[in-house]
Structures are given as structure tokens and as C-alpha cells.
Amino acid sequence: MVVLSVSHLSKKFGDFIAVDDISFDLKEGEILGILGPNGAGKTTTIQMLLGVLRPDSGDVTYFGKEFNKHREEILEQVNFSSTYTNMPWELTVKENLTFISYLYTIEDRKKRVESIIKTFRLEEILNKQMNKLSAGQITRCNLAKGFINYPKVLLLDEPTASLDPEVAGFIRNFLLEERQKFQVSIILTSHNMAEVEEVCDRVIFINHGKVVADDTPDQLAKSIHTSHLELYVKDGLKRTIQFCEEQKKAHRIDGRYIVIDLKETEIPIFLKALMDLGIYYTEISIDKPSLEDYFLEVVGKKL
């Protein structure tokens, strides 16, 4: 079942086209990643889905109802979290979560707030003002706020930015568990390609305000044919570099490690050529194309 439908959505700021005629659907229980370089239109799209920005054209429909006609009813079942927005600085964590809970109809409000505090490990900072928290603690508070009303649709803008690896892993697992338990549908923007590959069922890639790809992370990665051959060269590193340059193969050096970009079918021939040159390596690994490779291929620049 489709819970969110976006049809021909566009938004301009003066002469700049931020979002250019994009359309997509979000299914019940689906985790959808929206990817793209900075300035591609990801955050502008999220803001239009929340009603913070009004689109110049196009339609947004939640649960089969037009957003502009049923805004209050729909937002009761939708929530949002972003690394780039903050709750009132002078209030404590507990005050913020308590007051925000009154924006929604929640059965046993006190129990829900207590449950969210425990889930997101906020007990130790509960009575601290928001302006006294670290970036990672603020991110956890924003995520807690996003789940407080048992949302059916959750919009997450860079949900694990500023979090240490252990907490970020906890959040990813939590998202997958919530989806399984409650069939919550999630839209997620992130620059962490490994994270997107781990949690997202489908990915939309936006570039210059347009949707340029819509597929699973695996299928997008498979559309790139370049693999990464990594060798620890014990003897002959200079000859290896020279051979790569002669063959016009992109490569990167880290100490005595060299990573060469090759088509998968070229790897056996390349390794035989190194052997014929008398090059001696003691370690080898081959990484197949990833979602990050797709990102770099489409955007044409480094993350």
C-alpha cells in the first residue's frame, strides 16, 4: 500500500530551480533513501513534504488524502528529525519532549515520554538544557522527538550525523526494528553510503533537482562495472605504478598498498601482467562496486 505519493513536485528560489518536477511513491513499511550531492534538492523536498515550504507546482498525498486539504490530520501521523534543526535551547531535554508530545494525540503521554527517554538513552542528560549538550546528544534528542507520536511516516534528514559509530549502529538497528514491528515508512537522507546500503530498501538519486535514478542499492551499485583491486606490494611498487600509468588505470597509493580501479573481467589479465613484470605482492583483496561508486560516477566528484 502506498502511504505517500509525490507527483510532479517543483520549487524555485528566484531563478534557481531547487526541485524540478520530481515524482515518487513511498510504500507502507518501506525505508526509502534520498541521495544526491549538496544542493541537489534533498532538504527542499523534505521541507515540502512537511509543509514548511509550499511547492510551486505538484501534489503531495498521504494515506490517499491531499496534504494541502488535510494537513492537520496528516501531520498527526507524520514526524521529522534533522541534524540541522534544534529544539528550544533554554528548555531541558525532558521539558522539550514533554511539550512536543502535546502537539499530538498520545494515549498515556507520560508513559510514552518515559519510554522514548529510555529507548534513546537520554536518562543522564534528562535535566540538562539543550544548549549544554554535545552534537551527538542533540541528534539523539531530535530522533527521540521524531518517534514520540508513533508516526506512520517518518522523515529523517541525516539521522546519524554527529553520532559515534556505536550509537549510529544502534540507531540503524532501531529503525529496522521499528519498521518490522509497526510497519513505519521512512524517508532518509544521508551522505553515509554504507548506512544507506544497510537500511534502505530503495534509493532515489536526485541531481540538480531531478530524479536521475530510482532502484535498490544493489542494483544501482551493479550498474557500475569498476571493481577495486587492492595489493600490498612487497617488491616492485614503482613498476606497478608505472604500469598503471601506462595502462591508464586509476590508482591510489597508501604506503605500500595500491588500489587499482579495473573492470572485473580485466583483473586476471592485470595480475598476470604484474607477475610477468616480476612484481611481488603479499596481500590481495577485491572490492566490487558499491553505492558510493555509483554516487561518485553520477556526481563526478568526491564526497
Sequence and secondary structure as in RCSB ss.txt:
>XXXX:A:sequence
MVVLSVSHLSKKFGDFIAVDDISFDLKEGEILGILGPNGAGKTTTIQMLLGVLRPDSGDVTYFGKEFNKHREEIL
EQVNFSSTYTNMPWELTVKENLTFISYLYTIEDRKKRVESIIKTFRLEEILNKQMNKLSAGQITRCNLAKGFINY
PKVLLLDEPTASLDPEVAGFIRNFLLEERQKFQVSIILTSHNMAEVEEVCDRVIFINHGKVVADDTPDQLAKSIH
TSHLELYVKDGLKRTIQFCEEQKKAHRIDGRYIVIDLKETEIPIFLKALMDLGIYYTEISIDKPSLEDYFLEVVG
KKL
>XXXX:A:secstr
 EEEEEEEEEEEETTEEEEEEEEEEEETT EEEEE  TTSSHHHHHHHHHTSS  SEEEEEETTEETTTSHHHHH
TTEEEEETT    TTSBHHHHHHHHHTTS  TTHHHHHHHHHHHTT GGGTTSBGGGS HHHHHHHHHHHHHTT 
 SEEEEESTTTT  HHHHHHHHHHHHHHHHHH  EEEEE S HHHHHHH SEEEEEETTEEEEEE HHHHHHT  
EEEEEEEEEE HHHHHHHHHHTT  EEEETTEEEEEEEGGGHHHHHHHHHHTT EEEEEEEE   HHHHHHHHH 
S  
